[in-house]
Amino acid sequence: MAVIAGSSNLVSPKATLDALVPAMNYFGFWFVLAALAAWFLGFEPRGRTIQEIDGHLRGSMRVKPSWEC
């Protein structure tokens, strides 16, 4: 947070409110981006067994050879 706020003293940064607002906006942006990625790209494991989840993850990570479409 001190680096984002622009403080040169990483041990005891003297962050002001003017420096904290952009830093919190930065963290908030990445949180929202991660939430959107999980929402649109994730899958729902609710109601599935560990074996079903493992099979789904292993199957989705399988690289298809070029002759398979």
PDB file of N, CA, C and O in Angstrom:
ATOM      1  N   MET A   1       0.832  -1.176   0.000  1.00  0.00           N
ATOM      2  CA  MET A   1       0.000   0.000   0.000  1.00  0.00           C
ATOM      3  C   MET A   1       0.882   1.246   0.000  1.00  0.00           C
ATOM      4  O   MET A   1       0.544   2.240  -0.643  1.00  0.00           O
ATOM      5  N   ALA A   2       2.007   1.204   0.713  1.00  0.00           N
ATOM      6  CA  ALA A   2       2.878   2.376   0.776  1.00  0.00           C
ATOM      7  C   ALA A   2       3.458   2.705  -0.594  1.00  0.00           C
ATOM      8  O   ALA A   2       3.601   3.878  -0.941  1.00  0.00           O
ATOM      9  N   VAL A   3       3.793   1.686  -1.370  1.00  0.00           N
ATOM     10  CA  VAL A   3       4.340   1.924  -2.705  1.00  0.00           C
ATOM     11  C   VAL A   3       3.286   2.564  -3.600  1.00  0.00           C
ATOM     12  O   VAL A   3       3.586   3.496  -4.346  1.00  0.00           O
ATOM     13  N   ILE A   4       2.061   2.071  -3.531  1.00  0.00           N
ATOM     14  CA  ILE A   4       0.987   2.635  -4.347  1.00  0.00           C
ATOM     15  C   ILE A   4       0.672   4.053  -3.906  1.00  0.00           C
ATOM     16  O   ILE A   4       0.384   4.913  -4.739  1.00  0.00           O
ATOM     17  N   ALA A   5       0.723   4.306  -2.605  1.00  0.00           N
ATOM     18  CA  ALA A   5       0.438   5.648  -2.091  1.00  0.00           C
ATOM     19  C   ALA A   5       1.573   6.621  -2.348  1.00  0.00           C
ATOM     20  O   ALA A   5       1.404   7.827  -2.170  1.00  0.00           O
ATOM     21  N   GLY A   6       2.725   6.119  -2.763  1.00  0.00           N
ATOM     22  CA  GLY A   6       3.837   6.996  -3.107  1.00  0.00           C
ATOM     23  C   GLY A   6       4.751   7.323  -1.954  1.00  0.00           C
ATOM     24  O   GLY A   6       5.488   8.306  -2.022  1.00  0.00           O
ATOM     25  N   SER A   7       4.731   6.536  -0.896  1.00  0.00           N
ATOM     26  CA  SER A   7       5.595   6.792   0.251  1.00  0.00           C
ATOM     27  C   SER A   7       6.957   6.150   0.004  1.00  0.00           C
ATOM     28  O   SER A   7       7.036   5.023  -0.484  1.00  0.00           O
ATOM     29  N   SER A   8       8.014   6.861   0.338  1.00  0.00           N
ATOM     30  CA  SER A   8       9.358   6.307   0.162  1.00  0.00           C
ATOM     31  C   SER A   8       9.788   5.501   1.383  1.00  0.00           C
ATOM     32  O   SER A   8      10.754   4.742   1.297  1.00  0.00           O
ATOM     33  N   ASN A   9       9.109   5.640   2.507  1.00  0.00           N
ATOM     34  CA  ASN A   9       9.443   4.924   3.732  1.00  0.00           C
ATOM     35  C   ASN A   9       8.493   3.730   3.853  1.00  0.00           C
ATOM     36  O   ASN A   9       7.334   3.891   4.237  1.00  0.00           O
ATOM     37  N   LEU A  10       8.986   2.530   3.524  1.00  0.00           N
ATOM     38  CA  LEU A  10       8.134   1.339   3.538  1.00  0.00           C
ATOM     39  C   LEU A  10       7.909   0.785   4.943  1.00  0.00           C
ATOM     40  O   LEU A  10       6.931   0.073   5.172  1.00  0.00           O
ATOM     41  N   VAL A  11       8.800   1.099   5.887  1.00  0.00           N
ATOM     42  CA  VAL A  11       8.671   0.585   7.250  1.00  0.00           C
ATOM     43  C   VAL A  11       7.602   1.350   8.016  1.00  0.00           C
ATOM     44  O   VAL A  11       6.751   0.745   8.669  1.00  0.00           O
ATOM     45  N   SER A  12       7.640   2.650   7.942  1.00  0.00           N
ATOM     46  CA  SER A  12       6.678   3.475   8.658  1.00  0.00           C
ATOM     47  C   SER A  12       6.154   4.567   7.716  1.00  0.00           C
ATOM     48  O   SER A  12       6.547   5.727   7.839  1.00  0.00           O
ATOM     49  N   PRO A  13       5.287   4.210   6.796  1.00  0.00           N
ATOM     50  CA  PRO A  13       4.814   5.209   5.832  1.00  0.00           C
ATOM     51  C   PRO A  13       3.862   6.204   6.494  1.00  0.00           C
ATOM     52  O   PRO A  13       3.055   5.845   7.351  1.00  0.00           O
ATOM     53  N   LYS A  14       3.975   7.410   6.089  1.00  0.00           N
ATOM     54  CA  LYS A  14       3.081   8.469   6.570  1.00  0.00           C
ATOM     55  C   LYS A  14       2.073   8.749   5.451  1.00  0.00           C
ATOM     56  O   LYS A  14       2.218   9.711   4.697  1.00  0.00           O
ATOM     57  N   ALA A  15       1.082   7.918   5.359  1.00  0.00           N
ATOM     58  CA  ALA A  15       0.091   8.037   4.293  1.00  0.00           C
ATOM     59  C   ALA A  15      -0.986   9.038   4.691  1.00  0.00           C
ATOM     60  O   ALA A  15      -1.508   9.010   5.805  1.00  0.00           O
ATOM     61  N   THR A  16      -1.300   9.910   3.762  1.00  0.00           N
ATOM     62  CA  THR A  16      -2.367  10.879   3.995  1.00  0.00           C
ATOM     63  C   THR A  16      -3.630  10.378   3.309  1.00  0.00           C
ATOM     64  O   THR A  16      -3.586   9.431   2.523  1.00  0.00           O
ATOM     65  N   LEU A  17      -4.727  11.004   3.603  1.00  0.00           N
ATOM     66  CA  LEU A  17      -5.994  10.628   2.978  1.00  0.00           C
ATOM     67  C   LEU A  17      -5.939  10.838   1.471  1.00  0.00           C
ATOM     68  O   LEU A  17      -6.533  10.072   0.711  1.00  0.00           O
ATOM     69  N   ASP A  18      -5.227  11.874   1.038  1.00  0.00           N
ATOM     70  CA  ASP A  18      -5.087  12.130  -0.398  1.00  0.00           C
ATOM     71  C   ASP A  18      -4.337  11.006  -1.105  1.00  0.00           C
ATOM     72  O   ASP A  18      -4.565  10.765  -2.291  1.00  0.00           O
ATOM     73  N   ALA A  19      -3.458  10.324  -0.406  1.00  0.00           N
ATOM     74  CA  ALA A  19      -2.712   9.215  -0.994  1.00  0.00           C
ATOM     75  C   ALA A  19      -3.460   7.894  -0.852  1.00  0.00           C
ATOM     76  O   ALA A  19      -3.289   7.008  -1.689  1.00  0.00           O
ATOM     77  N   LEU A  20      -4.277   7.738   0.171  1.00  0.00           N
ATOM     78  CA  LEU A  20      -4.976   6.479   0.391  1.00  0.00           C
ATOM     79  C   LEU A  20      -6.141   6.266  -0.563  1.00  0.00           C
ATOM     80  O   LEU A  20      -6.427   5.125  -0.928  1.00  0.00           O
ATOM     81  N   VAL A  21      -6.813   7.314  -0.971  1.00  0.00           N
ATOM     82  CA  VAL A  21      -7.973   7.170  -1.855  1.00  0.00           C
ATOM     83  C   VAL A  21      -7.574   6.538  -3.185  1.00  0.00           C
ATOM     84  O   VAL A  21      -8.244   5.596  -3.607  1.00  0.00           O
ATOM     85  N   PRO A  22      -6.519   6.999  -3.876  1.00  0.00           N
ATOM     86  CA  PRO A  22      -6.136   6.323  -5.120  1.00  0.00           C
ATOM     87  C   PRO A  22      -5.672   4.883  -4.896  1.00  0.00           C
ATOM     88  O   PRO A  22      -5.925   4.012  -5.728  1.00  0.00           O
ATOM     89  N   ALA A  23      -4.994   4.633  -3.776  1.00  0.00           N
ATOM     90  CA  ALA A  23      -4.532   3.278  -3.486  1.00  0.00           C
ATOM     91  C   ALA A  23      -5.725   2.339  -3.271  1.00  0.00           C
ATOM     92  O   ALA A  23      -5.725   1.215  -3.773  1.00  0.00           O
ATOM     93  N   MET A  24      -6.721   2.786  -2.543  1.00  0.00           N
ATOM     94  CA  MET A  24      -7.908   1.955  -2.326  1.00  0.00           C
ATOM     95  C   MET A  24      -8.702   1.775  -3.622  1.00  0.00           C
ATOM     96  O   MET A  24      -9.285   0.715  -3.847  1.00  0.00           O
ATOM     97  N   ASN A  25      -8.729   2.787  -4.461  1.00  0.00           N
ATOM     98  CA  ASN A  25      -9.368   2.651  -5.773  1.00  0.00           C
ATOM     99  C   ASN A  25      -8.642   1.611  -6.625  1.00  0.00           C
ATOM    100  O   ASN A  25      -9.280   0.841  -7.343  1.00  0.00           O
ATOM    101  N   TYR A  26      -7.323   1.588  -6.545  1.00  0.00           N
ATOM    102  CA  TYR A  26      -6.525   0.596  -7.267  1.00  0.00           C
ATOM    103  C   TYR A  26      -6.882  -0.813  -6.797  1.00  0.00           C
ATOM    104  O   TYR A  26      -7.140  -1.694  -7.618  1.00  0.00           O
ATOM    105  N   PHE A  27      -6.898  -1.029  -5.488  1.00  0.00           N
ATOM    106  CA  PHE A  27      -7.249  -2.348  -4.961  1.00  0.00           C
ATOM    107  C   PHE A  27      -8.698  -2.707  -5.295  1.00  0.00           C
ATOM    108  O   PHE A  27      -8.994  -3.860  -5.609  1.00  0.00           O
ATOM    109  N   GLY A  28      -9.582  -1.746  -5.231  1.00  0.00           N
ATOM    110  CA  GLY A  28     -10.982  -1.987  -5.564  1.00  0.00           C
ATOM    111  C   GLY A  28     -11.162  -2.384  -7.011  1.00  0.00           C
ATOM    112  O   GLY A  28     -11.978  -3.254  -7.315  1.00  0.00           O
ATOM    113  N   PHE A  29     -10.412  -1.761  -7.916  1.00  0.00           N
ATOM    114  CA  PHE A  29     -10.478  -2.118  -9.337  1.00  0.00           C
ATOM    115  C   PHE A  29     -10.119  -3.577  -9.543  1.00  0.00           C
ATOM    116  O   PHE A  29     -10.827  -4.295 -10.250  1.00  0.00           O
ATOM    117  N   TRP A  30      -9.023  -4.028  -8.933  1.00  0.00           N
ATOM    118  CA  TRP A  30      -8.600  -5.423  -9.105  1.00  0.00           C
ATOM    119  C   TRP A  30      -9.572  -6.398  -8.443  1.00  0.00           C
ATOM    120  O   TRP A  30      -9.756  -7.513  -8.931  1.00  0.00           O
ATOM    121  N   PHE A  31     -10.194  -5.990  -7.341  1.00  0.00           N
ATOM    122  CA  PHE A  31     -11.198  -6.837  -6.698  1.00  0.00           C
ATOM    123  C   PHE A  31     -12.408  -7.010  -7.607  1.00  0.00           C
ATOM    124  O   PHE A  31     -12.912  -8.121  -7.768  1.00  0.00           O
ATOM    125  N   VAL A  32     -12.873  -5.920  -8.200  1.00  0.00           N
ATOM    126  CA  VAL A  32     -14.034  -5.988  -9.105  1.00  0.00           C
ATOM    127  C   VAL A  32     -13.683  -6.806 -10.341  1.00  0.00           C
ATOM    128  O   VAL A  32     -14.501  -7.599 -10.807  1.00  0.00           O
ATOM    129  N   LEU A  33     -12.480  -6.626 -10.878  1.00  0.00           N
ATOM    130  CA  LEU A  33     -12.067  -7.403 -12.046  1.00  0.00           C
ATOM    131  C   LEU A  33     -12.025  -8.898 -11.727  1.00  0.00           C
ATOM    132  O   LEU A  33     -12.463  -9.712 -12.539  1.00  0.00           O
ATOM    133  N   ALA A  34     -11.507  -9.263 -10.564  1.00  0.00           N
ATOM    134  CA  ALA A  34     -11.469 -10.673 -10.161  1.00  0.00           C
ATOM    135  C   ALA A  34     -12.876 -11.223  -9.940  1.00  0.00           C
ATOM    136  O   ALA A  34     -13.150 -12.370 -10.293  1.00  0.00           O
ATOM    137  N   ALA A  35     -13.764 -10.428  -9.366  1.00  0.00           N
ATOM    138  CA  ALA A  35     -15.140 -10.870  -9.148  1.00  0.00           C
ATOM    139  C   ALA A  35     -15.853 -11.098 -10.486  1.00  0.00           C
ATOM    140  O   ALA A  35     -16.588 -12.074 -10.639  1.00  0.00           O
ATOM    141  N   LEU A  36     -15.641 -10.211 -11.440  1.00  0.00           N
ATOM    142  CA  LEU A  36     -16.247 -10.392 -12.761  1.00  0.00           C
ATOM    143  C   LEU A  36     -15.693 -11.628 -13.462  1.00  0.00           C
ATOM    144  O   LEU A  36     -16.443 -12.367 -14.099  1.00  0.00           O
ATOM    145  N   ALA A  37     -14.403 -11.854 -13.352  1.00  0.00           N
ATOM    146  CA  ALA A  37     -13.801 -13.041 -13.957  1.00  0.00           C
ATOM    147  C   ALA A  37     -14.374 -14.307 -13.331  1.00  0.00           C
ATOM    148  O   ALA A  37     -14.680 -15.265 -14.041  1.00  0.00           O
ATOM    149  N   ALA A  38     -14.519 -14.320 -12.029  1.00  0.00           N
ATOM    150  CA  ALA A  38     -15.097 -15.492 -11.365  1.00  0.00           C
ATOM    151  C   ALA A  38     -16.554 -15.676 -11.771  1.00  0.00           C
ATOM    152  O   ALA A  38     -17.020 -16.805 -11.928  1.00  0.00           O
ATOM    153  N   TRP A  39     -17.267 -14.583 -11.939  1.00  0.00           N
ATOM    154  CA  TRP A  39     -18.690 -14.653 -12.303  1.00  0.00           C
ATOM    155  C   TRP A  39     -18.879 -15.200 -13.714  1.00  0.00           C
ATOM    156  O   TRP A  39     -19.715 -16.075 -13.940  1.00  0.00           O
ATOM    157  N   PHE A  40     -18.098 -14.680 -14.665  1.00  0.00           N
ATOM    158  CA  PHE A  40     -18.292 -15.059 -16.064  1.00  0.00           C
ATOM    159  C   PHE A  40     -17.510 -16.297 -16.482  1.00  0.00           C
ATOM    160  O   PHE A  40     -17.945 -17.015 -17.382  1.00  0.00           O
ATOM    161  N   LEU A  41     -16.378 -16.565 -15.860  1.00  0.00           N
ATOM    162  CA  LEU A  41     -15.520 -17.654 -16.303  1.00  0.00           C
ATOM    163  C   LEU A  41     -15.556 -18.883 -15.404  1.00  0.00           C
ATOM    164  O   LEU A  41     -15.113 -19.960 -15.803  1.00  0.00           O
ATOM    165  N   GLY A  42     -16.070 -18.730 -14.221  1.00  0.00           N
ATOM    166  CA  GLY A  42     -16.061 -19.837 -13.270  1.00  0.00           C
ATOM    167  C   GLY A  42     -17.187 -20.823 -13.517  1.00  0.00           C
ATOM    168  O   GLY A  42     -18.061 -20.589 -14.352  1.00  0.00           O
ATOM    169  N   PHE A  43     -17.158 -21.919 -12.790  1.00  0.00           N
ATOM    170  CA  PHE A  43     -18.247 -22.881 -12.845  1.00  0.00           C
ATOM    171  C   PHE A  43     -18.735 -23.123 -11.429  1.00  0.00           C
ATOM    172  O   PHE A  43     -18.020 -22.856 -10.463  1.00  0.00           O
ATOM    173  N   GLU A  44     -19.937 -23.622 -11.308  1.00  0.00           N
ATOM    174  CA  GLU A  44     -20.572 -23.786 -10.002  1.00  0.00           C
ATOM    175  C   GLU A  44     -20.306 -25.194  -9.463  1.00  0.00           C
ATOM    176  O   GLU A  44     -20.797 -26.168 -10.035  1.00  0.00           O
ATOM    177  N   PRO A  45     -19.537 -25.321  -8.374  1.00  0.00           N
ATOM    178  CA  PRO A  45     -19.259 -26.641  -7.818  1.00  0.00           C
ATOM    179  C   PRO A  45     -20.333 -27.122  -6.831  1.00  0.00           C
ATOM    180  O   PRO A  45     -20.231 -28.236  -6.318  1.00  0.00           O
ATOM    181  N   ARG A  46     -21.350 -26.314  -6.559  1.00  0.00           N
ATOM    182  CA  ARG A  46     -22.360 -26.683  -5.569  1.00  0.00           C
ATOM    183  C   ARG A  46     -23.107 -27.941  -6.007  1.00  0.00           C
ATOM    184  O   ARG A  46     -23.548 -28.042  -7.152  1.00  0.00           O
ATOM    185  N   GLY A  47     -23.243 -28.886  -5.099  1.00  0.00           N
ATOM    186  CA  GLY A  47     -23.983 -30.105  -5.372  1.00  0.00           C
ATOM    187  C   GLY A  47     -23.168 -31.167  -6.093  1.00  0.00           C
ATOM    188  O   GLY A  47     -23.711 -32.209  -6.459  1.00  0.00           O
ATOM    189  N   ARG A  48     -21.892 -30.934  -6.305  1.00  0.00           N
ATOM    190  CA  ARG A  48     -21.035 -31.912  -6.983  1.00  0.00           C
ATOM    191  C   ARG A  48     -20.079 -32.535  -5.976  1.00  0.00           C
ATOM    192  O   ARG A  48     -19.729 -31.920  -4.968  1.00  0.00           O
ATOM    193  N   THR A  49     -19.669 -33.747  -6.261  1.00  0.00           N
ATOM    194  CA  THR A  49     -18.688 -34.406  -5.403  1.00  0.00           C
ATOM    195  C   THR A  49     -17.292 -33.920  -5.782  1.00  0.00           C
ATOM    196  O   THR A  49     -17.093 -33.294  -6.823  1.00  0.00           O
ATOM    197  N   ILE A  50     -16.336 -34.223  -4.912  1.00  0.00           N
ATOM    198  CA  ILE A  50     -14.947 -33.853  -5.183  1.00  0.00           C
ATOM    199  C   ILE A  50     -14.462 -34.530  -6.461  1.00  0.00           C
ATOM    200  O   ILE A  50     -13.717 -33.925  -7.233  1.00  0.00           O
ATOM    201  N   GLN A  51     -14.870 -35.767  -6.694  1.00  0.00           N
ATOM    202  CA  GLN A  51     -14.453 -36.486  -7.891  1.00  0.00           C
ATOM    203  C   GLN A  51     -15.017 -35.820  -9.154  1.00  0.00           C
ATOM    204  O   GLN A  51     -14.321 -35.723 -10.165  1.00  0.00           O
ATOM    205  N   GLU A  52     -16.265 -35.364  -9.099  1.00  0.00           N
ATOM    206  CA  GLU A  52     -16.861 -34.680 -10.249  1.00  0.00           C
ATOM    207  C   GLU A  52     -16.145 -33.356 -10.527  1.00  0.00           C
ATOM    208  O   GLU A  52     -15.885 -33.020 -11.683  1.00  0.00           O
ATOM    209  N   ILE A  53     -15.831 -32.621  -9.488  1.00  0.00           N
ATOM    210  CA  ILE A  53     -15.120 -31.355  -9.657  1.00  0.00           C
ATOM    211  C   ILE A  53     -13.728 -31.607 -10.229  1.00  0.00           C
ATOM    212  O   ILE A  53     -13.286 -30.903 -11.137  1.00  0.00           O
ATOM    213  N   ASP A  54     -13.043 -32.608  -9.696  1.00  0.00           N
ATOM    214  CA  ASP A  54     -11.706 -32.939 -10.180  1.00  0.00           C
ATOM    215  C   ASP A  54     -11.751 -33.355 -11.650  1.00  0.00           C
ATOM    216  O   ASP A  54     -10.905 -32.943 -12.444  1.00  0.00           O
ATOM    217  N   GLY A  55     -12.732 -34.165 -12.004  1.00  0.00           N
ATOM    218  CA  GLY A  55     -12.870 -34.581 -13.398  1.00  0.00           C
ATOM    219  C   GLY A  55     -13.162 -33.406 -14.317  1.00  0.00           C
ATOM    220  O   GLY A  55     -12.635 -33.336 -15.427  1.00  0.00           O
ATOM    221  N   HIS A  56     -13.999 -32.486 -13.859  1.00  0.00           N
ATOM    222  CA  HIS A  56     -14.313 -31.301 -14.658  1.00  0.00           C
ATOM    223  C   HIS A  56     -13.065 -30.447 -14.872  1.00  0.00           C
ATOM    224  O   HIS A  56     -12.798 -30.003 -15.988  1.00  0.00           O
ATOM    225  N   LEU A  57     -12.298 -30.218 -13.797  1.00  0.00           N
ATOM    226  CA  LEU A  57     -11.107 -29.386 -13.909  1.00  0.00           C
ATOM    227  C   LEU A  57     -10.034 -30.048 -14.760  1.00  0.00           C
ATOM    228  O   LEU A  57      -9.367 -29.378 -15.548  1.00  0.00           O
ATOM    229  N   ARG A  58      -9.863 -31.343 -14.610  1.00  0.00           N
ATOM    230  CA  ARG A  58      -8.869 -32.038 -15.432  1.00  0.00           C
ATOM    231  C   ARG A  58      -9.295 -32.070 -16.898  1.00  0.00           C
ATOM    232  O   ARG A  58      -8.456 -31.962 -17.793  1.00  0.00           O
ATOM    233  N   GLY A  59     -10.578 -32.216 -17.142  1.00  0.00           N
ATOM    234  CA  GLY A  59     -11.070 -32.246 -18.512  1.00  0.00           C
ATOM    235  C   GLY A  59     -10.973 -30.900 -19.196  1.00  0.00           C
ATOM    236  O   GLY A  59     -10.682 -30.835 -20.391  1.00  0.00           O
ATOM    237  N   SER A  60     -11.214 -29.809 -18.454  1.00  0.00           N
ATOM    238  CA  SER A  60     -11.169 -28.483 -19.060  1.00  0.00           C
ATOM    239  C   SER A  60      -9.738 -28.031 -19.292  1.00  0.00           C
ATOM    240  O   SER A  60      -9.500 -27.138 -20.105  1.00  0.00           O
ATOM    241  N   MET A  61      -8.775 -28.631 -18.592  1.00  0.00           N
ATOM    242  CA  MET A  61      -7.389 -28.234 -18.759  1.00  0.00           C
ATOM    243  C   MET A  61      -6.681 -29.088 -19.807  1.00  0.00           C
ATOM    244  O   MET A  61      -5.513 -28.851 -20.116  1.00  0.00           O
ATOM    245  N   ARG A  62      -7.370 -30.062 -20.346  1.00  0.00           N
ATOM    246  CA  ARG A  62      -6.783 -30.957 -21.334  1.00  0.00           C
ATOM    247  C   ARG A  62      -6.605 -30.204 -22.643  1.00  0.00           C
ATOM    248  O   ARG A  62      -7.527 -29.553 -23.134  1.00  0.00           O
ATOM    249  N   VAL A  63      -5.415 -30.302 -23.192  1.00  0.00           N
ATOM    250  CA  VAL A  63      -5.128 -29.660 -24.471  1.00  0.00           C
ATOM    251  C   VAL A  63      -5.485 -30.638 -25.575  1.00  0.00           C
ATOM    252  O   VAL A  63      -4.998 -31.769 -25.592  1.00  0.00           O
ATOM    253  N   LYS A  64      -6.328 -30.208 -26.489  1.00  0.00           N
ATOM    254  CA  LYS A  64      -6.739 -31.057 -27.595  1.00  0.00           C
ATOM    255  C   LYS A  64      -5.649 -31.047 -28.676  1.00  0.00           C
ATOM    256  O   LYS A  64      -5.081 -29.998 -28.980  1.00  0.00           O
ATOM    257  N   PRO A  65      -5.367 -32.194 -29.241  1.00  0.00           N
ATOM    258  CA  PRO A  65      -4.436 -32.212 -30.369  1.00  0.00           C
ATOM    259  C   PRO A  65      -5.016 -31.453 -31.551  1.00  0.00           C
ATOM    260  O   PRO A  65      -6.224 -31.226 -31.618  1.00  0.00           O
ATOM    261  N   SER A  66      -4.159 -31.064 -32.476  1.00  0.00           N
ATOM    262  CA  SER A  66      -4.597 -30.241 -33.599  1.00  0.00           C
ATOM    263  C   SER A  66      -5.579 -30.971 -34.518  1.00  0.00           C
ATOM    264  O   SER A  66      -6.360 -30.331 -35.221  1.00  0.00           O
ATOM    265  N   TRP A  67      -5.544 -32.321 -34.515  1.00  0.00           N
ATOM    266  CA  TRP A  67      -6.469 -33.047 -35.392  1.00  0.00           C
ATOM    267  C   TRP A  67      -7.855 -33.193 -34.786  1.00  0.00           C
ATOM    268  O   TRP A  67      -8.784 -33.594 -35.487  1.00  0.00           O
ATOM    269  N   GLU A  68      -8.026 -32.874 -33.481  1.00  0.00           N
ATOM    270  CA  GLU A  68      -9.361 -32.886 -32.865  1.00  0.00           C
ATOM    271  C   GLU A  68      -9.967 -31.492 -32.939  1.00  0.00           C
ATOM    272  O   GLU A  68      -9.268 -30.493 -32.769  1.00  0.00           O
ATOM    273  N   CYS A  69     -11.244 -31.429 -33.190  1.00  0.00           N
ATOM    274  CA  CYS A  69     -11.892 -30.112 -33.241  1.00  0.00           C
ATOM    275  C   CYS A  69     -12.969 -30.003 -32.220  1.00  0.00           C
ATOM    276  O   CYS A  69     -13.621 -28.963 -32.119  1.00  0.00           O
TER     277      CYS A  69
END
